[in-house]
Amino acid sequence: MFAGHVRRTELVPAFVRLLQDNEAEVRVAAASKVSAFCKIFNNEAVISALLPCIKELSTDSSQCALSDLIC
């Protein structure tokens, strides 16, 4: 249980930073893993932490980030 909590508290903020990165390529790579990331943690708090980033990516100027998010 403790290991899962530590993993979540460390990985979620790091993943959020990737979704908000200045480089479109980084956002694209992270967006392509949102679904898998949510499946791993399957936690409402984690998903809630990612939702603002997903909303922001939906209006991303990089069409690749948006398409990877959808797929």
C-alpha positions as a LaTeX table, in Angstrom:
\begin{tabular}{lrrr}
\hline
Residue & $x$ (\AA) & $y$ (\AA) & $z$ (\AA) \\
\hline
Met1 & 0.00 & 0.00 & 0.00 \\
Phe2 & 2.74 & 2.44 & 0.95 \\
Ala3 & 4.69 & 1.76 & $-2.24$ \\
Gly4 & 1.58 & 2.49 & $-4.33$ \\
His5 & 1.01 & 5.78 & $-2.51$ \\
Val6 & 4.63 & 6.85 & $-2.98$ \\
Arg7 & 4.51 & 5.89 & $-6.65$ \\
Arg8 & 1.30 & 7.88 & $-7.14$ \\
Thr9 & 2.53 & 10.97 & $-5.30$ \\
Glu10 & 5.73 & 11.02 & $-7.33$ \\
Leu11 & 4.51 & 9.94 & $-10.77$ \\
Val12 & 1.30 & 11.95 & $-11.09$ \\
Pro13 & 2.97 & 15.39 & $-10.72$ \\
Ala14 & 5.74 & 14.29 & $-13.10$ \\
Phe15 & 3.20 & 13.13 & $-15.68$ \\
Val16 & 1.25 & 16.38 & $-15.34$ \\
Arg17 & 4.47 & 18.32 & $-16.03$ \\
Leu18 & 4.99 & 16.25 & $-19.19$ \\
Leu19 & 1.46 & 17.05 & $-20.36$ \\
Gln20 & 2.18 & 20.75 & $-19.82$ \\
Asp21 & 5.68 & 20.79 & $-21.31$ \\
Asn22 & 6.70 & 23.63 & $-23.63$ \\
Glu23 & 7.77 & 21.20 & $-26.35$ \\
Ala24 & 4.96 & 19.84 & $-28.52$ \\
Glu25 & 6.79 & 16.52 & $-28.97$ \\
Val26 & 6.82 & 15.94 & $-25.21$ \\
Arg27 & 3.11 & 16.76 & $-24.92$ \\
Val28 & 2.37 & 14.41 & $-27.84$ \\
Ala29 & 4.29 & 11.56 & $-26.24$ \\
Ala30 & 2.59 & 12.09 & $-22.88$ \\
Ala31 & $-0.86$ & 12.48 & $-24.45$ \\
Ser32 & $-0.46$ & 9.12 & $-26.14$ \\
Lys33 & $-0.04$ & 7.51 & $-22.70$ \\
Val34 & $-2.91$ & 9.18 & $-20.79$ \\
Ser35 & $-5.24$ & 6.19 & $-21.13$ \\
Ala36 & $-2.59$ & 3.69 & $-20.02$ \\
Phe37 & $-1.55$ & 5.94 & $-17.13$ \\
Cys38 & $-5.14$ & 6.19 & $-15.89$ \\
Lys39 & $-5.58$ & 2.41 & $-16.15$ \\
Ile40 & $-2.48$ & 1.80 & $-14.03$ \\
Phe41 & $-3.63$ & 3.99 & $-11.18$ \\
Asn42 & $-7.41$ & 3.71 & $-11.68$ \\
Asn43 & $-7.89$ & 6.27 & $-8.96$ \\
Glu44 & $-10.40$ & 9.08 & $-9.03$ \\
Ala45 & $-7.92$ & 11.54 & $-7.51$ \\
Val46 & $-5.33$ & 10.74 & $-10.19$ \\
Ile47 & $-7.85$ & 11.08 & $-12.99$ \\
Ser48 & $-9.07$ & 14.36 & $-11.49$ \\
Ala49 & $-5.49$ & 15.65 & $-11.44$ \\
Leu50 & $-5.13$ & 14.89 & $-15.14$ \\
Leu51 & $-8.45$ & 16.33 & $-16.30$ \\
Pro52 & $-7.32$ & 19.99 & $-16.39$ \\
Cys53 & $-4.31$ & 18.93 & $-18.50$ \\
Ile54 & $-6.53$ & 16.94 & $-20.85$ \\
Lys55 & $-8.83$ & 19.93 & $-21.23$ \\
Glu56 & $-5.85$ & 22.14 & $-22.02$ \\
Leu57 & $-4.54$ & 19.63 & $-24.57$ \\
Ser58 & $-7.90$ & 19.61 & $-26.30$ \\
Thr59 & $-7.14$ & 23.17 & $-27.43$ \\
Asp60 & $-3.42$ & 22.56 & $-27.99$ \\
Ser61 & $-1.92$ & 24.30 & $-31.00$ \\
Ser62 & $-0.17$ & 21.02 & $-31.86$ \\
Gln63 & $-2.69$ & 18.91 & $-33.76$ \\
Cys64 & $-0.55$ & 15.86 & $-33.00$ \\
Ala65 & $-1.08$ & 16.27 & $-29.25$ \\
Leu66 & $-4.83$ & 16.43 & $-29.77$ \\
Ser67 & $-4.93$ & 13.40 & $-32.07$ \\
Asp68 & $-2.80$ & 11.31 & $-29.69$ \\
Leu69 & $-5.06$ & 12.27 & $-26.83$ \\
Ile70 & $-8.13$ & 11.08 & $-28.72$ \\
Cys71 & $-6.64$ & 7.75 & $-29.83$ \\
\hline
\end{tabular}
